[in-house]
Amino acid sequence: MEQRRAGPGGLAPRAQCWTLTDGHAGNARQASALAAALGLAARDWLLEPRPPWGWAAPRLLPGSEHAFGAGFARAQAAPPALAIGCGRQGALATRLLRAAGARTVQILDPRLDPAHWDLVVVPEHDALRGANVVTLLGSLHPVDDAWLTAARTAFPALAELPRPRTALLLGGSSRHARFDRLAFEALASMLRTALAQDGGSVLATTSRRTPRDLCESLRRHYAGSGGVAPGAIWTGPDDGPNPYPGLLAWADRIVCSPDSVNMISEACATHVPVFVFDPARVAGRPRRFLDVLLARGRVRTMDATLAPYEVEPLRETARVAAEVRARLGLPVSTAPSP
């Protein structure tokens, strides 16, 4: 997908669909996933807000059309057919594009009346509801069978690791959950017991929120000849390309820290059991999300056995895309996904 930076610069050509985010991985991934599920070749705008408009987004202030620089200000004269925003900055950009004639979809609660957009897509664990609000369990993402097949092709070496292959997806502390090195040590202790019983390998990856001391502890446990199990460990760019897609694709079971709705949603889109470490440490809206998954049996609380169970992949993106298409009267596109 081509990316255009919304700051000082040139005018992006008119496109069928634009995605508009602040570049944060979770926001960009959701917007691009919806565009791809709609079958639209999207142009991605990286929004770089200027004060004071960035602080007030998505509320309009005088001169808001210049909030993202001259390039985006000029681009509003030739809006796309559909603009998909995610996050506060995306919500301001899509408001501006709607005024210019685009159809607009805002992902995540904009904290304003949803009537400012054609459609607003929010997770069920948020409170926002309305005639033009579409809800889903978890978050939008690209994980489906085709994505998993492509990931297996991209990371064939992971297939050589002994089974069961345990994918370990680690985040960090957030506003609603604390996940630090001490929490990881408790997780690793349970995983050590499961590995002693089952053997296998560990395929671990961290996120930008994972603290350095936790990454160091992860390496002590699983990297090199001194690790408790063979595997693949990724803690940052120094380790090469992030094998995260391959981890999801080749895993026989997945263990997640409890702090990320996006990460757990993607894990649940696979065909394997998902175990969440200590969901009780999560509060607020994300806790409601975990409680639904636990009640449905799609995830289980992590224990020292990691016993297998039957699963059905949780995939909401295609359903949401179909609803967006129907509500906005969009044609079924035959364009390849970006």
C-alpha positions as YAML, in Angstrom:
chain: A
units: angstrom
residues:
- id: 1
  name: MET
  ca: [0.00, 0.00, 0.00]
- id: 2
  name: GLU
  ca: [1.41, 3.39, -0.96]
- id: 3
  name: GLN
  ca: [1.74, 5.83, 1.90]
- id: 4
  name: ARG
  ca: [1.44, 9.58, 1.59]
- id: 5
  name: ARG
  ca: [2.56, 11.83, 4.43]
- id: 6
  name: ALA
  ca: [-0.01, 14.47, 5.34]
- id: 7
  name: GLY
  ca: [2.29, 17.34, 6.03]
- id: 8
  name: PRO
  ca: [4.11, 19.83, 3.85]
- id: 9
  name: GLY
  ca: [4.32, 18.22, 0.46]
- id: 10
  name: GLY
  ca: [2.60, 17.40, -2.77]
- id: 11
  name: LEU
  ca: [-0.97, 16.58, -3.58]
- id: 12
  name: ALA
  ca: [-1.85, 12.87, -3.56]
- id: 13
  name: PRO
  ca: [-3.70, 11.80, -6.70]
- id: 14
  name: ARG
  ca: [-7.41, 11.10, -6.40]
- id: 15
  name: ALA
  ca: [-8.05, 7.51, -5.33]
- id: 16
  name: GLN
  ca: [-11.02, 5.25, -4.81]
- id: 17
  name: CYS
  ca: [-10.23, 4.90, -1.11]
- id: 18
  name: TRP
  ca: [-7.99, 6.63, 1.42]
- id: 19
  name: THR
  ca: [-7.03, 5.42, 4.85]
- id: 20
  name: LEU
  ca: [-6.14, 8.10, 7.37]
- id: 21
  name: THR
  ca: [-4.34, 7.49, 10.67]
- id: 22
  name: ASP
  ca: [-1.65, 8.90, 12.93]
- id: 23
  name: GLY
  ca: [0.59, 5.99, 11.92]
- id: 24
  name: HIS
  ca: [0.26, 4.09, 15.18]
- id: 25
  name: ALA
  ca: [0.40, 0.42, 14.28]
- id: 26
  name: GLY
  ca: [-2.96, -0.53, 15.79]
- id: 27
  name: ASN
  ca: [-4.79, 2.30, 14.02]
- id: 28
  name: ALA
  ca: [-3.11, 1.85, 10.66]
- id: 29
  name: ARG
  ca: [-3.66, -1.90, 10.71]
- id: 30
  name: GLN
  ca: [-7.39, -1.59, 11.35]
- id: 31
  name: ALA
  ca: [-7.96, 1.01, 8.64]
- id: 32
  name: SER
  ca: [-5.98, -0.91, 6.03]
- id: 33
  name: ALA
  ca: [-7.67, -4.19, 7.01]
- id: 34
  name: LEU
  ca: [-11.12, -2.72, 6.36]
- id: 35
  name: ALA
  ca: [-10.06, -1.25, 3.02]
- id: 36
  name: ALA
  ca: [-8.61, -4.61, 1.96]
- id: 37
  name: ALA
  ca: [-11.74, -6.48, 3.08]
- id: 38
  name: LEU
  ca: [-13.79, -4.08, 0.93]
- id: 39
  name: GLY
  ca: [-11.55, -5.02, -2.01]
- id: 40
  name: LEU
  ca: [-10.43, -1.42, -2.45]
- id: 41
  name: ALA
  ca: [-6.95, -0.32, -3.49]
- id: 42
  name: ALA
  ca: [-6.29, 2.24, -0.78]
- id: 43
  name: ARG
  ca: [-3.92, 5.17, -0.48]
- id: 44
  name: ASP
  ca: [-2.67, 5.56, 3.06]
- id: 45
  name: TRP
  ca: [-2.24, 9.02, 4.59]
- id: 46
  name: LEU
  ca: [0.06, 9.40, 7.57]
- id: 47
  name: LEU
  ca: [-1.40, 12.34, 9.47]
- id: 48
  name: GLU
  ca: [0.98, 14.77, 11.13]
- id: 49
  name: PRO
  ca: [-1.24, 17.24, 13.01]
- id: 50
  name: ARG
  ca: [-0.24, 20.80, 13.72]
- id: 51
  name: PRO
  ca: [-1.22, 22.64, 16.91]
- id: 52
  name: PRO
  ca: [-3.78, 23.64, 17.93]
- id: 53
  name: TRP
  ca: [-5.86, 21.46, 15.64]
- id: 54
  name: GLY
  ca: [-4.13, 18.21, 16.57]
- id: 55
  name: TRP
  ca: [-4.88, 18.78, 20.24]
- id: 56
  name: ALA
  ca: [-8.59, 19.39, 19.58]
- id: 57
  name: ALA
  ca: [-9.17, 16.58, 17.08]
- id: 58
  name: PRO
  ca: [-11.71, 15.52, 16.02]
- id: 59
  name: ARG
  ca: [-13.40, 18.80, 16.95]
- id: 60
  name: LEU
  ca: [-13.35, 21.45, 14.27]
- id: 61
  name: LEU
  ca: [-11.59, 24.75, 14.92]
- id: 62
  name: PRO
  ca: [-11.18, 27.69, 12.57]
- id: 63
  name: GLY
  ca: [-8.74, 26.68, 9.89]
- id: 64
  name: SER
  ca: [-9.06, 22.93, 10.55]
- id: 65
  name: GLU
  ca: [-8.67, 22.24, 6.85]
- id: 66
  name: HIS
  ca: [-4.99, 23.13, 7.36]
- id: 67
  name: ALA
  ca: [-4.54, 20.87, 10.42]
- id: 68
  name: PHE
  ca: [-2.39, 18.38, 8.51]
- id: 69
  name: GLY
  ca: [-0.40, 20.72, 6.32]
- id: 70
  name: ALA
  ca: [-0.64, 22.16, 2.84]
- id: 71
  name: GLY
  ca: [-0.60, 18.84, 1.00]
- id: 72
  name: PHE
  ca: [-3.68, 17.51, 2.76]
- id: 73
  name: ALA
  ca: [-5.39, 20.90, 2.55]
- id: 74
  name: ARG
  ca: [-5.05, 20.79, -1.24]
- id: 75
  name: ALA
  ca: [-6.06, 17.12, -1.38]
- id: 76
  name: GLN
  ca: [-9.47, 17.99, 0.02]
- id: 77
  name: ALA
  ca: [-10.34, 19.54, -3.34]
- id: 78
  name: ALA
  ca: [-10.28, 16.04, -4.88]
- id: 79
  name: PRO
  ca: [-11.55, 13.70, -2.15]
- id: 80
  name: PRO
  ca: [-11.75, 9.93, -2.58]
- id: 81
  name: ALA
  ca: [-14.99, 8.04, -2.96]
- id: 82
  name: LEU
  ca: [-14.44, 6.53, 0.50]
- id: 83
  name: ALA
  ca: [-12.32, 7.75, 3.42]
- id: 84
  name: ILE
  ca: [-11.54, 5.37, 6.31]
- id: 85
  name: GLY
  ca: [-10.10, 6.88, 9.48]
- id: 86
  name: CYS
  ca: [-8.95, 5.30, 12.71]
- id: 87
  name: GLY
  ca: [-8.12, 7.21, 15.89]
- id: 88
  name: ARG
  ca: [-8.68, 10.87, 16.79]
- id: 89
  name: GLN
  ca: [-6.58, 12.36, 14.00]
- id: 90
  name: GLY
  ca: [-8.21, 10.08, 11.46]
- id: 91
  name: ALA
  ca: [-11.60, 11.21, 12.74]
- id: 92
  name: LEU
  ca: [-10.75, 14.86, 12.10]
- id: 93
  name: ALA
  ca: [-9.44, 14.07, 8.62]
- id: 94
  name: THR
  ca: [-12.55, 12.10, 7.69]
- id: 95
  name: ARG
  ca: [-14.80, 14.90, 8.96]
- id: 96
  name: LEU
  ca: [-13.00, 17.29, 6.63]
- id: 97
  name: LEU
  ca: [-13.24, 14.86, 3.70]
- id: 98
  name: ARG
  ca: [-16.94, 14.26, 4.31]
- id: 99
  name: ALA
  ca: [-17.51, 18.00, 4.02]
- id: 100
  name: ALA
  ca: [-15.62, 17.80, 0.71]
- id: 101
  name: GLY
  ca: [-17.90, 15.05, -0.62]
- id: 102
  name: ALA
  ca: [-16.35, 11.72, 0.44]
- id: 103
  name: ARG
  ca: [-18.24, 8.90, 2.12]
- id: 104
  name: THR
  ca: [-16.63, 8.31, 5.50]
- id: 105
  name: VAL
  ca: [-16.08, 5.45, 7.95]
- id: 106
  name: GLN
  ca: [-14.53, 6.19, 11.34]
- id: 107
  name: ILE
  ca: [-13.01, 3.27, 13.29]
- id: 108
  name: LEU
  ca: [-12.99, 3.59, 17.11]
- id: 109
  name: ASP
  ca: [-15.14, 5.90, 19.20]
- id: 110
  name: PRO
  ca: [-14.49, 9.50, 18.08]
- id: 111
  name: ARG
  ca: [-15.93, 10.87, 21.35]
- id: 112
  name: LEU
  ca: [-18.34, 12.99, 19.33]
- id: 113
  name: ASP
  ca: [-21.81, 12.43, 17.90]
- id: 114
  name: PRO
  ca: [-21.42, 9.63, 15.32]
- id: 115
  name: ALA
  ca: [-23.68, 11.63, 12.99]
- id: 116
  name: HIS
  ca: [-20.55, 13.52, 11.90]
- id: 117
  name: TRP
  ca: [-19.59, 10.41, 9.88]
- id: 118
  name: ASP
  ca: [-21.50, 8.12, 7.53]
- id: 119
  name: LEU
  ca: [-20.57, 5.09, 9.65]
- id: 120
  name: VAL
  ca: [-18.66, 4.55, 12.88]
- id: 121
  name: VAL
  ca: [-17.16, 1.12, 13.64]
- id: 122
  name: VAL
  ca: [-16.48, 0.37, 17.31]
- id: 123
  name: PRO
  ca: [-15.74, -2.72, 19.43]
- id: 124
  name: GLU
  ca: [-18.66, -4.15, 21.37]
- id: 125
  name: HIS
  ca: [-16.92, -3.43, 24.65]
- id: 126
  name: ASP
  ca: [-17.25, 0.32, 23.98]
- id: 127
  name: ALA
  ca: [-20.48, 2.00, 24.99]
- id: 128
  name: LEU
  ca: [-21.13, 3.89, 21.76]
- id: 129
  name: ARG
  ca: [-24.30, 2.89, 19.93]
- id: 130
  name: GLY
  ca: [-26.38, 4.57, 17.25]
- id: 131
  name: ALA
  ca: [-28.23, 4.15, 13.98]
- id: 132
  name: ASN
  ca: [-24.98, 4.46, 12.00]
- id: 133
  name: VAL
  ca: [-22.75, 2.57, 14.46]
- id: 134
  name: VAL
  ca: [-21.43, -0.89, 13.53]
- id: 135
  name: THR
  ca: [-20.06, -3.02, 16.37]
- id: 136
  name: LEU
  ca: [-17.67, -5.95, 16.37]
- id: 137
  name: LEU
  ca: [-16.08, -8.27, 18.88]
- id: 138
  name: GLY
  ca: [-12.46, -7.21, 19.17]
- id: 139
  name: SER
  ca: [-10.69, -5.28, 16.43]
- id: 140
  name: LEU
  ca: [-10.35, -5.23, 12.65]
- id: 141
  name: HIS
  ca: [-7.36, -7.08, 11.20]
- id: 142
  name: PRO
  ca: [-6.26, -8.96, 8.07]
- id: 143
  name: VAL
  ca: [-5.92, -12.47, 9.54]
- id: 144
  name: ASP
  ca: [-7.83, -15.08, 7.53]
- id: 145
  name: ASP
  ca: [-6.92, -18.34, 5.82]
- id: 146
  name: ALA
  ca: [-5.30, -16.62, 2.83]
- id: 147
  name: TRP
  ca: [-3.23, -14.41, 5.15]
- id: 148
  name: LEU
  ca: [-2.11, -17.43, 7.17]
- id: 149
  name: THR
  ca: [-1.16, -19.33, 4.01]
- id: 150
  name: ALA
  ca: [0.93, -16.39, 2.82]
- id: 151
  name: ALA
  ca: [2.58, -16.18, 6.24]
- id: 152
  name: ARG
  ca: [3.54, -19.85, 6.16]
- id: 153
  name: THR
  ca: [5.12, -19.28, 2.75]
- id: 154
  name: ALA
  ca: [7.00, -16.21, 4.01]
- id: 155
  name: PHE
  ca: [8.42, -17.97, 7.10]
- id: 156
  name: PRO
  ca: [9.01, -21.60, 6.07]
- id: 157
  name: ALA
  ca: [11.86, -22.16, 8.55]
- id: 158
  name: LEU
  ca: [9.43, -22.07, 11.46]
- id: 159
  name: ALA
  ca: [7.93, -25.34, 10.22]
- id: 160
  name: GLU
  ca: [11.17, -27.10, 11.13]
- id: 161
  name: LEU
  ca: [10.82, -26.31, 14.83]
- id: 162
  name: PRO
  ca: [9.58, -29.17, 17.02]
- id: 163
  name: ARG
  ca: [5.89, -29.45, 17.87]
- id: 164
  name: PRO
  ca: [3.88, -28.41, 19.68]
- id: 165
  name: ARG
  ca: [4.94, -24.94, 18.65]
- id: 166
  name: THR
  ca: [3.85, -22.39, 21.27]
- id: 167
  name: ALA
  ca: [3.54, -18.85, 19.95]
- id: 168
  name: LEU
  ca: [4.17, -16.35, 22.75]
- id: 169
  name: LEU
  ca: [2.77, -12.87, 22.04]
- id: 170
  name: LEU
  ca: [3.89, -10.26, 24.56]
- id: 171
  name: GLY
  ca: [2.83, -6.67, 25.01]
- id: 172
  name: GLY
  ca: [3.37, -4.46, 28.03]
- id: 173
  name: SER
  ca: [1.60, -2.39, 30.61]
- id: 174
  name: SER
  ca: [-1.30, -0.23, 29.47]
- id: 175
  name: ARG
  ca: [-3.93, 2.02, 31.01]
- id: 176
  name: HIS
  ca: [-6.10, -1.01, 31.74]
- id: 177
  name: ALA
  ca: [-3.56, -3.74, 32.54]
- id: 178
  name: ARG
  ca: [-0.14, -4.15, 34.11]
- id: 179
  name: PHE
  ca: [2.18, -6.56, 32.38]
- id: 180
  name: ASP
  ca: [5.80, -6.18, 33.46]
- id: 181
  name: ARG
  ca: [8.83, -8.41, 33.99]
- id: 182
  name: LEU
  ca: [7.43, -9.91, 37.21]
- id: 183
  name: ALA
  ca: [4.22, -10.84, 35.41]
- id: 184
  name: PHE
  ca: [6.25, -12.38, 32.60]
- id: 185
  name: GLU
  ca: [8.23, -14.47, 35.08]
- id: 186
  name: ALA
  ca: [4.96, -15.91, 36.40]
- id: 187
  name: LEU
  ca: [3.87, -16.65, 32.82]
- id: 188
  name: ALA
  ca: [7.24, -18.26, 32.03]
- id: 189
  name: SER
  ca: [6.99, -20.49, 35.09]
- id: 190
  name: MET
  ca: [3.68, -21.94, 33.90]
- id: 191
  name: LEU
  ca: [5.00, -22.29, 30.36]
- id: 192
  name: ARG
  ca: [8.08, -24.12, 31.66]
- id: 193
  name: THR
  ca: [5.81, -26.75, 33.21]
- id: 194
  name: ALA
  ca: [3.88, -27.21, 29.97]
- id: 195
  name: LEU
  ca: [7.10, -27.52, 27.97]
- id: 196
  name: ALA
  ca: [8.48, -30.10, 30.41]
- id: 197
  name: GLN
  ca: [5.35, -32.16, 29.83]
- id: 198
  name: ASP
  ca: [4.86, -31.68, 26.08]
- id: 199
  name: GLY
  ca: [8.26, -30.69, 24.68]
- id: 200
  name: GLY
  ca: [8.06, -28.57, 21.58]
- id: 201
  name: SER
  ca: [9.34, -25.08, 20.84]
- id: 202
  name: VAL
  ca: [8.62, -21.43, 21.65]
- id: 203
  name: LEU
  ca: [8.06, -18.75, 19.02]
- id: 204
  name: ALA
  ca: [8.04, -15.40, 20.82]
- id: 205
  name: THR
  ca: [7.57, -11.80, 19.74]
- id: 206
  name: THR
  ca: [7.26, -8.53, 21.65]
- id: 207
  name: SER
  ca: [5.66, -5.17, 20.92]
- id: 208
  name: ARG
  ca: [6.77, -1.57, 21.12]
- id: 209
  name: ARG
  ca: [5.29, -1.40, 24.62]
- id: 210
  name: THR
  ca: [7.31, -4.34, 25.95]
- id: 211
  name: PRO
  ca: [9.82, -3.02, 28.53]
- id: 212
  name: ARG
  ca: [13.51, -3.70, 28.02]
- id: 213
  name: ASP
  ca: [13.95, -5.77, 31.18]
- id: 214
  name: LEU
  ca: [11.12, -8.05, 30.08]
- id: 215
  name: CYS
  ca: [12.80, -8.52, 26.68]
- id: 216
  name: GLU
  ca: [16.04, -9.43, 28.42]
- id: 217
  name: SER
  ca: [14.23, -11.95, 30.60]
- id: 218
  name: LEU
  ca: [12.55, -13.43, 27.52]
- id: 219
  name: ARG
  ca: [15.93, -13.98, 25.94]
- id: 220
  name: ARG
  ca: [17.33, -15.61, 29.06]
- id: 221
  name: HIS
  ca: [14.46, -18.08, 29.10]
- id: 222
  name: TYR
  ca: [14.23, -19.03, 25.45]
- id: 223
  name: ALA
  ca: [17.10, -17.78, 23.29]
- id: 224
  name: GLY
  ca: [20.24, -19.74, 22.41]
- id: 225
  name: SER
  ca: [21.51, -23.04, 23.70]
- id: 226
  name: GLY
  ca: [20.73, -22.09, 27.30]
- id: 227
  name: GLY
  ca: [16.99, -21.73, 26.67]
- id: 228
  name: VAL
  ca: [14.45, -24.13, 28.09]
- id: 229
  name: ALA
  ca: [13.16, -24.91, 24.58]
- id: 230
  name: PRO
  ca: [14.27, -24.35, 20.98]
- id: 231
  name: GLY
  ca: [12.52, -21.63, 19.08]
- id: 232
  name: ALA
  ca: [12.57, -18.19, 17.53]
- id: 233
  name: ILE
  ca: [12.71, -14.97, 19.55]
- id: 234
  name: TRP
  ca: [12.07, -11.46, 18.23]
- id: 235
  name: THR
  ca: [12.47, -8.39, 20.45]
- id: 236
  name: GLY
  ca: [13.15, -5.68, 17.88]
- id: 237
  name: PRO
  ca: [14.61, -4.76, 14.48]
- id: 238
  name: ASP
  ca: [18.07, -5.98, 15.49]
- id: 239
  name: ASP
  ca: [16.61, -9.51, 15.30]
- id: 240
  name: GLY
  ca: [15.66, -9.05, 11.65]
- id: 241
  name: PRO
  ca: [12.14, -9.00, 10.18]
- id: 242
  name: ASN
  ca: [9.38, -9.51, 12.74]
- id: 243
  name: PRO
  ca: [8.16, -13.12, 12.27]
- id: 244
  name: TYR
  ca: [4.79, -12.33, 13.88]
- id: 245
  name: PRO
  ca: [2.73, -13.50, 10.85]
- id: 246
  name: GLY
  ca: [4.70, -16.74, 10.75]
- id: 247
  name: LEU
  ca: [4.20, -17.26, 14.47]
- id: 248
  name: LEU
  ca: [0.43, -17.09, 14.07]
- id: 249
  name: ALA
  ca: [0.53, -19.29, 10.98]
- id: 250
  name: TRP
  ca: [2.76, -22.09, 12.33]
- id: 251
  name: ALA
  ca: [1.61, -22.15, 15.98]
- id: 252
  name: ASP
  ca: [-0.10, -25.18, 17.51]
- id: 253
  name: ARG
  ca: [-1.20, -23.01, 20.44]
- id: 254
  name: ILE
  ca: [-0.89, -19.34, 21.32]
- id: 255
  name: VAL
  ca: [-0.17, -17.69, 24.67]
- id: 256
  name: CYS
  ca: [-0.90, -13.96, 24.93]
- id: 257
  name: SER
  ca: [-0.26, -11.34, 27.55]
- id: 258
  name: PRO
  ca: [-3.65, -9.84, 28.49]
- id: 259
  name: ASP
  ca: [-3.08, -6.19, 27.60]
- id: 260
  name: SER
  ca: [-3.80, -5.89, 23.86]
- id: 261
  name: VAL
  ca: [-7.26, -6.23, 22.30]
- id: 262
  name: ASN
  ca: [-5.69, -6.10, 18.82]
- id: 263
  name: MET
  ca: [-3.16, -8.85, 19.53]
- id: 264
  name: ILE
  ca: [-5.71, -11.17, 21.14]
- id: 265
  name: SER
  ca: [-8.20, -10.53, 18.32]
- id: 266
  name: GLU
  ca: [-5.63, -11.62, 15.74]
- id: 267
  name: ALA
  ca: [-4.63, -14.67, 17.76]
- id: 268
  name: CYS
  ca: [-8.29, -15.67, 17.93]
- id: 269
  name: ALA
  ca: [-8.57, -15.53, 14.13]
- id: 270
  name: THR
  ca: [-6.34, -18.60, 13.84]
- id: 271
  name: HIS
  ca: [-7.42, -22.24, 14.10]
- id: 272
  name: VAL
  ca: [-5.55, -22.98, 17.35]
- id: 273
  name: PRO
  ca: [-6.25, -22.62, 21.08]
- id: 274
  name: VAL
  ca: [-5.47, -19.25, 22.65]
- id: 275
  name: PHE
  ca: [-4.47, -18.90, 26.29]
- id: 276
  name: VAL
  ca: [-4.52, -15.48, 27.97]
- id: 277
  name: PHE
  ca: [-2.28, -14.90, 30.97]
- id: 278
  name: ASP
  ca: [-4.16, -13.73, 34.08]
- id: 279
  name: PRO
  ca: [-7.17, -11.92, 32.55]
- id: 280
  name: ALA
  ca: [-8.14, -10.82, 36.07]
- id: 281
  name: ARG
  ca: [-5.39, -8.18, 35.97]
- id: 282
  name: VAL
  ca: [-7.26, -6.36, 33.16]
- id: 283
  name: ALA
  ca: [-9.82, -3.66, 34.00]
- id: 284
  name: GLY
  ca: [-12.24, -1.44, 32.12]
- id: 285
  name: ARG
  ca: [-13.48, -2.00, 28.58]
- id: 286
  name: PRO
  ca: [-10.78, -4.52, 27.57]
- id: 287
  name: ARG
  ca: [-11.86, -6.69, 30.50]
- id: 288
  name: ARG
  ca: [-15.35, -6.85, 29.03]
- id: 289
  name: PHE
  ca: [-13.83, -8.06, 25.76]
- id: 290
  name: LEU
  ca: [-11.89, -10.81, 27.52]
- id: 291
  name: ASP
  ca: [-14.93, -11.86, 29.54]
- id: 292
  name: VAL
  ca: [-16.93, -12.39, 26.34]
- id: 293
  name: LEU
  ca: [-14.15, -14.49, 24.79]
- id: 294
  name: LEU
  ca: [-13.85, -16.57, 27.95]
- id: 295
  name: ALA
  ca: [-17.62, -17.10, 28.12]
- id: 296
  name: ARG
  ca: [-17.70, -18.18, 24.47]
- id: 297
  name: GLY
  ca: [-14.81, -20.57, 25.01]
- id: 298
  name: ARG
  ca: [-12.66, -19.00, 22.29]
- id: 299
  name: VAL
  ca: [-9.89, -18.28, 24.82]
- id: 300
  name: ARG
  ca: [-8.97, -19.87, 28.10]
- id: 301
  name: THR
  ca: [-7.09, -18.56, 31.08]
- id: 302
  name: MET
  ca: [-3.48, -19.73, 30.89]
- id: 303
  name: ASP
  ca: [-2.50, -22.56, 33.22]
- id: 304
  name: ALA
  ca: [0.45, -24.95, 33.39]
- id: 305
  name: THR
  ca: [-1.16, -27.59, 31.15]
- id: 306
  name: LEU
  ca: [-2.15, -25.65, 28.00]
- id: 307
  name: ALA
  ca: [-4.50, -28.53, 27.25]
- id: 308
  name: PRO
  ca: [-5.79, -28.48, 23.65]
- id: 309
  name: TYR
  ca: [-9.44, -27.72, 22.91]
- id: 310
  name: GLU
  ca: [-11.62, -27.33, 19.85]
- id: 311
  name: VAL
  ca: [-11.84, -23.81, 18.44]
- id: 312
  name: GLU
  ca: [-13.64, -21.82, 15.78]
- id: 313
  name: PRO
  ca: [-11.73, -18.83, 14.38]
- id: 314
  name: LEU
  ca: [-13.10, -15.44, 15.38]
- id: 315
  name: ARG
  ca: [-13.16, -13.31, 12.23]
- id: 316
  name: GLU
  ca: [-15.19, -10.13, 12.28]
- id: 317
  name: THR
  ca: [-13.48, -8.09, 9.56]
- id: 318
  name: ALA
  ca: [-15.27, -9.71, 6.60]
- id: 319
  name: ARG
  ca: [-18.64, -9.35, 8.33]
- id: 320
  name: VAL
  ca: [-18.03, -5.68, 9.11]
- id: 321
  name: ALA
  ca: [-16.88, -5.03, 5.55]
- id: 322
  name: ALA
  ca: [-20.07, -6.61, 4.19]
- id: 323
  name: GLU
  ca: [-22.17, -4.41, 6.48]
- id: 324
  name: VAL
  ca: [-20.24, -1.28, 5.49]
- id: 325
  name: ARG
  ca: [-20.67, -2.15, 1.83]
- id: 326
  name: ALA
  ca: [-24.41, -2.71, 2.24]
- id: 327
  name: ARG
  ca: [-25.07, 0.39, 4.34]
- id: 328
  name: LEU
  ca: [-23.11, 2.71, 2.06]
- id: 329
  name: GLY
  ca: [-24.30, 1.07, -1.16]
- id: 330
  name: LEU
  ca: [-20.76, 0.35, -2.28]
- id: 331
  name: PRO
  ca: [-20.31, -1.92, -5.29]
- id: 332
  name: VAL
  ca: [-18.63, -5.27, -4.87]
- id: 333
  name: SER
  ca: [-15.08, -4.56, -6.05]
- id: 334
  name: THR
  ca: [-12.98, -6.95, -8.08]
- id: 335
  name: ALA
  ca: [-9.81, -4.93, -7.43]
- id: 336
  name: PRO
  ca: [-7.03, -6.88, -5.74]
- id: 337
  name: SER
  ca: [-6.45, -6.16, -2.09]
- id: 338
  name: PRO
  ca: [-3.51, -3.78, -1.57]
...
